[in-house]
Every structure is written in structure tokens, then in C-alpha cells.
Amino acid sequence: MSDEKTRPNRLINEKSPYLQQHSHNPVDWYPWGKEAFDKALAEDRPIFVSIGYSTCHWCHVMEKESFEDEEVASLLNQKFVSVKVDREERPDIDSFYMKTCVAMTGSGGWPLTIVMTPQKQPFFAGTYFPKKARYGMVGLVEVLTSIAESWEKKRQYILASAKRSTDYLTDEPVTDHRRETVSKDLLDEGFVRLLDSFDDMNGGFGSAPKFPSPHNLLFLLRYYHLKRTQRALGMVEKTLRKMRLGGIYDQLGFGFHRYSTTSNWAVPHFEKMLYDQAMICMPYTEAYQATGNEEYKSTAKEILEYVLTEMIDSGGGFYSAEDADSEGREGKFYVWNRSEIMNELGDDAELICKIFNVSEEGNSTATTDSDTIRANVLYLKRPLDALASEMKRDPQVLKEAVSRSARSLCRKRADRIRPFKDMKILTDWNGLMIAAFAKSAQAFGSQRFAEVAKKASDFILQVLRTPEGRLMHRFKDGDVAVVGMIDDYAFLVWGLIETYEATFCLDYLKAAIELQDVLLEQFWDERDEAFFYTSKQGEDMLMRTKEFGDGAVPSGNSVALFNLARLARLTARIDYEEKAAGLARTIRFKAGSNSTMFLTAASFVIGPTFEIVVVGESKSKDTWTMLRRINAKFSPNKTVLFKPDGDKTVGKIAGYTQSMVMAGSKATAYVCSNFKCGLPLTDPAKVLETIG
């Protein structure tokens, strides 16, 4: 390839790993911004927008097949202005144009392909296109040629199409949401919906491809706690057990892959996303609290250990993802041939092959340019105790053999080329991971996990918060960029509330309140009683929209509702209560029982809730014994505030605590519920009995 072909394009100066991956394409890529839009206007060209992310398998395929191809590049460079967008760096752009794709085609995904006018109005949408037509799929060359001809000869048709799509996507104010009621009937409706889609054999919801959908499990745990419905708990437990046994879980290095290509969780799509580790860890943690089952605690701790080993920056922030591909093949880092295991494990080899379902023919297929390769994803069909019984072996001896073999295979695997790691640090995903560490710190009494949550919180607050107190979205190689969006605020506030309740360091509660107030000032729509996706000072988008449905991560509005309700109970601020009530009605109108993170928040809004204030000596053993025992209990609708005896600072945040004092010399808990408070309690067992 000549120097001309290898010369970098404009993306070479970008920090996004995804944009960097395309920085030597022959396509004359622009990053999203004024330069691209001005060029399109000046030269009267349509804008070709390609949206993806660094660990996206089909994004890699489309790059190799089309964006590295001279014919495609020539067509794009002559007829279009081409813009590359990292969906993780600019989720606002991705969210808006994904709605376009779904509206136009009925589905979406990545890579996302959009063609729009120089005014950013979309008129064509799709996902992956092969270079040439095949298997009933239209080819990219054909698409681009047709659009270019229509732009020249049928401009009015295109502009009319662009106007229709823009009008459709305009987020009109809600007119009837104030009539909505948010009651326990809503929770029943959500439970029935999940029951209808539950896979009784394998756990989880729906069929392949199957996603973990952890917000479903968070809601079901709360429904079980509220109604004592064993069926709800059983759905959670079956799903958690089956996922942990499956190939969707990295049996050697821990952590969850993005989703399963099979309904039994056996064969994954191999990306590892930070948000998945955070969200999946939470139901394992809460299920341990609800049941006392040590397997759930063990899995939650393994997920967090994976993050601490592979996904944490020295400054305390968390990296975004690990790719599915290495050496040009999806899953190559993770899969095994039977011969590899036999050679590596010696006397344990046959046993391990049987336990982890390793065969000569394999269970996973990868296609390369020249061959189809079969290999094995390691997974379990039954827990080790059950397998030991079937094999008539001592369970402890079997577990020791598995542990010994896993260490050997991990060492062997470490010699392979590891998948690409996306080392950008995103405020929103870090907020979720902070929440996961802090919740586990509370449940397990882990000071180590609490310190991780604190350090990550400090990093985000110090590095990604402006002097004016507003958040930025992305940090990479010392560079901070992109104005914060609703998810940045909502997810970080969630993490800060959890960190406060794990450490009772008041700085984190103060920061949560400050950021919640910025979110209300910059994002709140008074007419709609909901939050816009972008702030008043947001980046250059065609329009401001709102998100209500849960996807791979929960919606920012649902998490913001959860935060508002909890902060209202912690601080007794009526404005938070009123905003939470309005927002709950709006989400009920917009998403209803389809949004299970909303149902999780709604279960708190509906109640009953328990507001607990513990007053005690900061260094007293009985104070921390009481706080730890309250934290360890699964009581999802509680808030806990700690007031050091004699302290006046907490009273400035929560004025109702000013008159609360210790009863004698013991740590004392004040428990309120349903707008009334009981007598002060000094016995932790009595506190736990009161909150149920």
C-alpha cells in the first residue's frame, strides 16, 4: 500500500479508541463537529454518518470490508461528507439516530449507518452493510450510488423524507401524564410481563440471543420483598445460577461477556463491557442479602475482582470494555481445543473436559477468511456439588481439582494475545461501577470495596467535574471532553448515594445533592415533568429528546427517579418529593411496566420505605456494628443516615435530625415509615425487626 493510502485522516487527532481505529482508512473521515457540517453545506453534499464502538465485532467487519476499501472510499469521498461517531463517547448522537433507524427500518444495532442532510436531518438509516449485495442484503456500494443519484436528481423527495423523519422524532410534550397513577397495580403488571417471557428451563427472559437484563432481576427482588412471592425469587435465583454456570461467564478469569448466542447461556458474544459487570453484580449482591446463599456472594466478588484486575486505572477510574476479537477472530482468547487442555492439565485433563463439557468437535464456531474453526467455550451444566454427586467423588477434592486446573489454564491463556482494551473512562459507566462496589461493600462488610468506590468517586469528581460543578462525559490520556448528559449525572449520583451509605462520609452525599440540583437546573422539562437527554449547554444536536426505556443500561430518567426518591427521604426536601412524583407519572405514561428500572424506582416511590437515622460516636464499636448490620440486611426501600453524636453538619443537610441524640451511651437508631416515627432503638436486632 502506498504512502498516500496509509496517510492518516482527521481522526488521528481524536482520543476515542474507536475513531483511532479508523484513522488510517482511505475514507476522508471527519469527527462529528462544525468542520464537517460546514463542508457539507458549502459543497452541497449529504452527510454519511457511521456510528459504532471500539469493541463492536461487526463494526470491525464493516471497516475491513468497506472502509478500508478504495472503491468504497472513493465513492464516499467524492459524493459525501463522512463522519465517524463513537457511540460510547457521544451517546446523545447515537440515541437520537438509533431512534431514526428503528423508526425507518423496525430495528437497530451497530454499526449504525445514517445518511442525513447538511442540517443533520436523517433520510436514510440502516446497520451493517456488506460491500456488495449478498444473502439478500443490499450492498453498501449500491446504497451509496443510489443515494448520490437521488441527491442530484430527486432532492425534493429526499428533503421531504428528512422532514417527515425529523417531525416523527420531535419529542412532543406529554399531555395526559398527570392523569397517571403509580400504584402497586403497576408492580403487579410488571411482574406478569416478566413471568410471560421467563425461560423456565434456562432462566432469563426470551430466547437467543439472550441478554442478562439485570434490571429485571433488581425489580423481581423488590417484588419478592414486597409481596413475598416465591415465584419472583425463584425466577431471580434460576437466572443467576444458570448464568454463572454458562459460557457467558468467564469460568477462568471471571466477569460476564455481553450476551449469549444460545438460550442456555453456553456460547457468548465475547465482549466484556464495564456496564455489564456493574449491573450484573448488583442482583448477585442483593440475592445474597435476600437468601444468604454464599454462591451469589462469591460470584459478585469474582466480578469485582475481574474489574480490579483488568478494568481499573491507576487513578481509580474504570475502563470501558474489552473486545470480543483478538488476532482477527472472535473469542480466540477465551476458547480451547480439547488437545490444548489435555496437554496442559495432565492427570486432571479428562476430569476437567468432562466438567466443562469439552469435546473434540467443540461448541463454538468461528469463521475466518480461509477456514471455519471449531473450539470449546468452557461452561458447566450443573454446580460442582451436583457433579461430584453424579461422579461419586468427594466435592472438596473435585473443587480443588477445578481450582488447580483453572489456575493452570489461566497461566496458559495469559500467553495469548489479549483482546483490545478500550481504556477511555466514562462518567456514566463509572457511576454504575461505583454503585456496584459500594453496594457490595455494604452487603459484605468489605472495607476494601468501599475504598475502591471512594477512590473512583474522587477521581470522577476531581477530573470530570468542571469548576462550575458540571460533569463532563469522557476522560482519555489526560483529555476531558464532551458535555455531560443525563446518564452521567443520574448514574454518578446513584454511585455517590451508595458510596455514602457504604462509608457514611458526608462529602459523597453532599456531592450527590449538588449534582442532582445541577441535573434539575440544566435538564428538567417543567411541561413534561422529565429530564432531557442533554443539558441546556449540550453539544450540537438537531434537537433535545428524552429517553424512558431501558436498554443494555437503564434509562437515565428511571435512575434519576430512584435518586430523587432516595434523596428526598434522606434530606426531607419537598421539592425532590414533588419532582419524583411528577417524573414517576411521566415514565408511567411513556414506558409503563416495560421499563423494569422504572419499576425498581417505583417500588421505592410507592413504599413502604424506612428512613433510618443512626446517632452514635464516630469511633465507637457499637455504632459501626449497628450500621453494618443495617447495611447487610436486604431491605431495598430503606435509607440510612449517620449523625455523629454532637455533630451539626448533618443537620444542615437534613434538618429533621437536629433534635436526634443518643439514648444514653449507646448508638441509637431512629426509624420512620409511612410518615411516622417510632421510639429510638439501641438494639440492632430491634432495628432489623422494625424494617422487616
N, C-alpha and C positions, 0 to 999 in steps of 0.2 A: 504494500500500500504506500502511496506517495506521501510526501510531507504535507501536500495540500489536503489530502484526505484525513490525515491524523491531526491536523491543526485543531486546537480546542475551539469550541464555540463559547458563547457568552455565559454558559452555565459553569464554566471553570472557576468563576469568582464566587459561586454560591457555597454556602455552608452545608446545605442539605445533602446527605449522602445519596439520596435518590437522584437529585439533579446532577450531582457529581458523576454518577454512573453514566449519564448521558452527555457528559461534557466533551466527549470526543466523537460523537455521532456526526456524520456529514450533514444532518439536518441543522439548519440555522436556527437553533432553539433560542428563545428568549425566556427569561423568568417572567412570571406574572408581574406586570407593572406598566407604568406610564410609557416607557420607551416602546414597548410592543404595541400598545393601543394607538399611540401617535403615528407609528409607522403604518398600521392598518388603515387609519383614517387618511393619511397623506397619499397612500398608494392605492386606496380603494380596494382593499383585499379582505376576504373573510379571515377569521382567526381560527386556526386549528389548535385545540387545547387537548393535551394528553395528561391525565391525572393518574397517579399511581403512588407506590411507596417502595422503599428500598428492599424489603424482604418479600415482595409480591412475585410469585413464581411466573404467572402469565404476563406480568409486566416485563420480566426478563426475556420471555419467549418473544413477545412482540418487538422488543428492542432488537434482538438478534436477527429476527426475520425481516423486519421492515425499517426500523430507524437506523440500522447500520447499513442499509441497502442504498446504493447510489440511485437507482431508478426512483424509489420512493422519495428519497431526499431531494432529488431534482424537481419532482412534481410539487412537493411541499414548498421548497424554496422559491419556485417560480410563481406559484399561484396563491400561496397562503402566507400568513404570518403565524409561525409555530410557537406555541407557548407550552412549557412543561411546568407542572404543579405537583408538589409533594403534598399528598392529602393529609399527612400527619402534621406537616408544618402549617398548612392552610386548610384546616377542616371546615372553615366557613365557605370557602370556594367549593370544596368537594361536596359539602352538604347541599348547597344550592343547585349545583349542576347534576348531582345524583338524583335529586327530585325531578329534574328535567328528563333525565334518561328513563326513569321509572314511568313518568307520565307519557313519554313518547313511545316507549317500547314494551312496557309492562314489567321490566326487570332491570337490575343494575348490577354493578360489580366493578372490579378493577382488573386490568386498566380501563379507565373510563375515557371515552372518546367523545368530545364535544366540538361542534363547529358553530361559530357564532359571528354576529356582525361586529364591526369595529366598536359599536356601542355596548358590547357584551351581551346582546340578546341572542339566546341559543335558537338554532333552527334545525339542527341535526344532532342525534345522540346515539351512542352505542357503547360497546365494551371492547372486547378483543376482536380484532380482525386479522386474518391471515393476509399475507401479501397478495396472494392470488386466490380466487374462489376455490373452495374445496368442501366436501361433505355437506353441501347445501348452504355453506356460509359464503356470503359475498366477500370479495377481496378488497383490501384497502386501496389498491391502485384503481380499481373500478369505482369505488366510492368517491375517492378524491377527484377523479376525472369527471364524474357525473356532477359533483357539486361545483367544480370550477366552471363547467359549461353552463350550469343553471345560474350561477352568479353573474355570468356575462349576458345570458340570453333570457333568463326568467327571473330577473331581480325582484319584480313586484310580488311574484309568488313567494319568493324566499322571505321578503320583508313582512309579508302578511303572516307567514308561518311563524316568524320570530315574534311578531306582536302577539299572536294567539298564545304561544308558549309562555311569554312573559306575563300576559294577563292571567293565565291559569295559575302561575306560581305566585302571583301577588298575594301576600298574606292579609286577607281582609279581616277587619276587627270582628271578634266574636259578638253576636247579637243576643244570644239566648243563654249564655253560660250561667248567668245569675239565677236562673231557674233550677239549676242542677243541685242535687243533694248528694252529699258524700257521707254515706252511712254504712253500716255493717253489711247491708244487702250487696253493696259493691264488692266487698271482700268475698262473699259467697259466690257471686258471679265470676270473679277471677279464679276461684278455686275450681269451679265446674269447668271453666275453659281449659285449665291445665289438666284436669282429670281426663277430659276428652282426648287430649293429644298425648297423654302419657304412654310410654312404651313399657308395658308391664313386664316384658321379658328382660329387656336390657337397661331399663332406666332411661332417663332423659325424655325428650319431647320430640315427636315426629320421627321421621326415618332419615336415612342417609341422604346427603351429608348431614351429620348431627353435630350441633354446637353445644357446648356446656350450658349456656344460658344461666349463669349463676344467679341473676336477679330473680329468676323463677323460684330458685331454692330459698333465697332470702325471704321472699314473701311466704312461701309454704311453711317455713319455720315459724314465722309470726302467726300464720293462720292456725297452726297446730297449738301454739302457746295460748292464743286467744280462745279457741274453740275446743281444745283437747281432742282434735280429730286425728286419730291414729293413722288414718289413710294418708293425710298430708305428710306426717312424719315419715311414713313408710316410703312415699314417693321420693322424699329427700334422701333417705338412707340408701335405698336401692341405687339411685343415681350416683351418689358419692362412692359407694362400694364398687360399682361397675366401672366408673371412670378410672378409679385408682388401679384396678386390675388391668385395664385396657392399654393398648399401644398408644392411645392419645396421651398417656402419662409416660414420661421418660423413665423407664424402670431402672436405669443405671445412674443417670445424672440428675434426675428429678426435674420438676417443672412440667407444665402442660403445653402440648402442642395446640395449634389454633382450633382445629376441629377434626372430627373423624370422618373418613370417607365411607365407613361402614356403620351399620346401625348398632353393632355390638362393641363399638369403641376400639376395635382391634387395630385398624390401619389409619394413621393420621395423615393430615396435611401438616408438614413438619415445621412450619414457622412457630417460633415462640415469641409471643407478644407480652410486653410488660403488663398491659391492662388485664390480660387473661390471668396472669399469676396473681394479681391483686384481687380481682373479683372472685376467682375460684377459691382462693384461700379463705375468703370470708365465710361461706357456708360450711366449710370444713371446721373452721374455728367455732362457729355458732352451734353446729351439730354436736361437737364435743361438749360444749356447755350444756346443751339440752339433754344429752344422753349419757355423758360420762364415758363414751366409747373411746378408748385410747388410740384406735386406728385413725380416727379423724384428726386427733391432735397430732399424731405422728405425720400424717400427710400434710397438714398445714405447715408444720415445722420444716418438712422437706422442701416444700415450695419456697419458703422464705430462705432456706439455706441455698437453694439454687440461685435465687436473686442475689444473695450476698456473695456468692462465688463468682457469678458470671455477669451480673447486670448492674453493678454499683460502681459509681465514680468515686475517686479518692476524696472529692469534696462532699460527698454524701448524697448526691442526686442519683437517680436511676436511669439507665439506658433504656432505649425504646424497644428493641427487638433483636432476635436472631433469625437469619434467613432459613428458608427451607432447603436451599440448594447449596451444594459445595462441589467443586470440580465439575460443574456443568450438569449435575444430576440431583434431582430432588431426593432428599432423605439419605444420601450416601453416607453421611457422618453417623447416622443412627442405626442402619440396618446391618445384618450379619448373614453370611453364608454358614451353613452347618459345618463345613470344613474348618472355617476360622475358629469356631467355638471348640471343636474337637481338638484342634492343635493347641489352643491356648489353655484349656482347662484340665487336661489330663484326666485323672480319675473322676473328677466331678462332671465331666463333659456330658455324658449320657443323661445323667440326672437333670442337669440344667436344661438340656434340649427338651426333655420331657416336660419340665415345669413351665418353661417359657414357650412351648409349642413351636419349636424349631424343627424344620423338615428340610429335606433335600430340595423339594420344589418351591418352598418359600410361600409367603402370604402377601408379598408386596411386589408390584411390577413397576419398573422404571424404563422408559423408552429414551434411547439416545439416538443420535444421527445414524448410527450404524448397527444398533442392536437393541434387543429387549432383554432386560436384566431382571431376574427374579431373586429376591432375598427375603430375609425374615425380620419383621418387626417383633421385638420381644413383648409378650403380653401373657397374662395369667387368665385362666378360665375360672379358677376358684382361689380363695385365700389359701395361704400356706398351711394353716392348721387343717383345713379340709383336705388338702392334697396329701399332707402327712398321714392322715387317717386312711385315705384311699390306698396309699402306698405301703401302709403298715410300717411307718417309720416314726422315730421319735421326733416330735415337732421342733424341739430345740436344736437337734442335730441337723434337721433339714434347713432351718433358718440360718444356722451357722454356715452351711454349705452355700446357700444362696448369697449370703453376705460376703463370704470369701470370694466367690466367683464373680460377683458384681464388681468388687474392687479390682480384680484382675482384668475384667473386660473394660472397665473404665480406664485403666492404665493403657491398655491396648488401643482403645478408642482415642486417647489423647495424642497418639502418634499420627492420627489422620488430620487432614486439613479441616479446620473447624469452619462452619458456615459464617458468612459475613455478619458482623455485629453492627447494628445501627446505634451509634453512640451519642446521638443527639438526646438532649434532656428536655422533656415536655412537661410543662407545669401541670396540665390536667392529669396525665397518666401518673405523674409523681404524686399528685394528691390522692389518687386511688391506692397507690402502693403504700403511702404513708398511713392511710386509714387501715390497710390490711395489717401492717406491722403493729400499729397501735392497738387494734382490736385483739390481736394475738397476745400482745403484752398484757392486756387486761385479763384475758381468759386464762392464760398460762402462768401469770405472775412472773413474766420474764423481763427483768431489768434490761437485758441485752437488747431485746426487740424494742423496748421503749426508747433506748438511746439511739437506735437506728432511726426511729420515727422522728425524734428530736433533731438529729443531725440533718436529715433530709428536709425537714420543715425549715430549719435555719438556713439551709442552702437556698431554697426557693425564695424565702422572704428577703434574704440579703442580696441575691444575684438577679432574681427575676421580678423584683418589685421596684418600681420607679420611686424617685424621691417624693412624688406626689401621692404615693400609696397605691398606684395601679399596677396590675400584673402584666407581664409580657409572657409570651407563649413558649418560645424556644431558646435554648442555650446550646451552643456547639462551638468548641475550640475558642472559648473566650468571647464569642459573639452572641449578643442577645438581640432577638428580633421578633417581630410580629406582635401586634397589639393583642392583649389577652381577650379571650372570648368567654361565653357563659360557662363552658365546661372547665376552663382554667379556674375561675372563681369558685364555682359550685363544688368541684371535686377537691380543691385545696381546702376550702372551708370545712368540708367533711373530714378530711385528714387532720385538720387542726383541732376540731372538736374531739376527735378520737384521741389525739395526742394529749390534749388537756386532760381527758378522763383517764389516760394511762399514767400521766405524770403529776397532774394537779399543779403544773407550772402555769401560773395565771397569764403569762405572756402569750401563750398559744390561744387561750380563749379571747384575749384582747384582740389578737390579730384576726381571729375568725370573725369577730364582730365588726372590726374595721373593714374587712374585705366584703362582708355581707352588706354593709352600708354602701360601699362603692358599687356593688352589683345592683342594688336598688336604685342608686342615683344615675348610673350610666346605662342600665339595660331594661329597666322596668317600663312597661307599657301600661299606663293607667287605664286606658279604654278597654284593653284586652285582659288586664289583670294577669299578666305573664311576662316572662323575660324574653327579649330579643336574643338571637344567637350572638350578635355583635354589638359593641358599645356605640355610644354617640361618637366616639373618636375612633371608630373601627377603620379597617383598611378599605381599599377602593372596591366596593362591591356594587352590583347593579341595584340591589335593594336589601333591606333588613328583613329577615324572616325569623320564624320561631320553630323550634323542634320540640316534639312531645313524645314521640315513640322511642322505645328502647331498641338499640341495635346491639352490636358487639359490646359497647359500653352503654350504660344507662343514659337517658336524656338529661341534659343539664337542668331542665325545668323540674323534673322529678326529684333530682338530688337537691336542688335549691329548696323545694318544698320541705324535704326531710330536714334540711339545715334550719330553715326558718322556724319550723315547729319545735325543734330541739332548743334552738337559741331562745325562742320565746319562753319556754319553760325554765331554762337556766337563768334568764335575766328578768323575767316577768314584764318584758316590753310588749305593750299592747299593739304597737304598730307592726311588730313581727307577727303577732297572732292574726291581725286583720289581713295582712298580706298573704299569710299562709292560707287563710280561709278562701280568699279570692282566687289564689293560684290553684288550690285544690279543685274548685268548681270549674275552672278553665280546663285543666287537664282532664277532668272527668268528662267534659263536653268534647274535647278534642281526641282523646285517646281511650278513655274509659278503662275497662278491665283488661284491655290488650297490653297495657304497659305495666309490667309487674314491679318495676322500681317505683312507679307511682303508687301501686297498691301497698308496697312496703312503707312508703311515706304516709299513705292514707291511713294505714293501721295505727300509726302513731297519732295522726291528727284526730282520728275517731276515738282512740283511747280504749280503756282507761290508761292513763300514764301515771308514773310515780316520780315526783320531784324530791330528791333526797339531798339534804344538806348535812354534811358531817362537820362538826366543830370539834377540834382537838388540838393538842400540842403537836407542832410540826415534826418533832423528833421522837415522839412517843411511840412505843411499840404497839400499844393498843389502838392508836389512831390508824396506823398503816395496816394492822390486822383487820380492822373493820372495813377500810377502803378496799383492801384486796379481796375480802370475802364478798363484798357487794359487787365488785367488778367481775368476779369469777362466775357469778350466777347468770344463767340465761334469763334475762328479764329485758326484752328488747325495747320496751316502752318506758324505760327509766332514764332519768338524767341524774348525774351526780356532781355536786358542787362541794368543794372543800374550803372551809373557812378556818384558817389557823386562829386559835384562841387569842382574842385581843386584837386581831388584825382588822383594819378599817378599809383596806383596799378592795376586798371582795364586795363590801357594802356599796362601793361606788358603782360597781357593775350591776349588782343585784341588790337593790335597796331593801328588799324584804328580809334580808339576812341580818340586818344591823342589830336586831334585838336578840338574835340567837346566840346562846352561850353554852358552855359546857355544864353538864349536870354534875356537880361535884368535881372530882379529879379525873373522870373518865371521858374518853371520846364519846360524843353524843350525836345521834342521828335524828334529824327532823324529817319526817316522811309525810308528804302531802299527795293527795289524789282526789280527782273529781272536785277540785276547787275547795277542798277542806283538808285540814292538817290534824295529825294525831299527836299524842303526847310524845315528848322526847324519849328516845330509847338509847340505852347504853350497852345492851346485849346484842352483838351481831346476829345471833340466831333469831332474835325477835324481829330485827330489821328484815331479814330474809323471809321470815314467815309473813310479814306485812306486805311485802311486794309480790308474794306468790310465786 
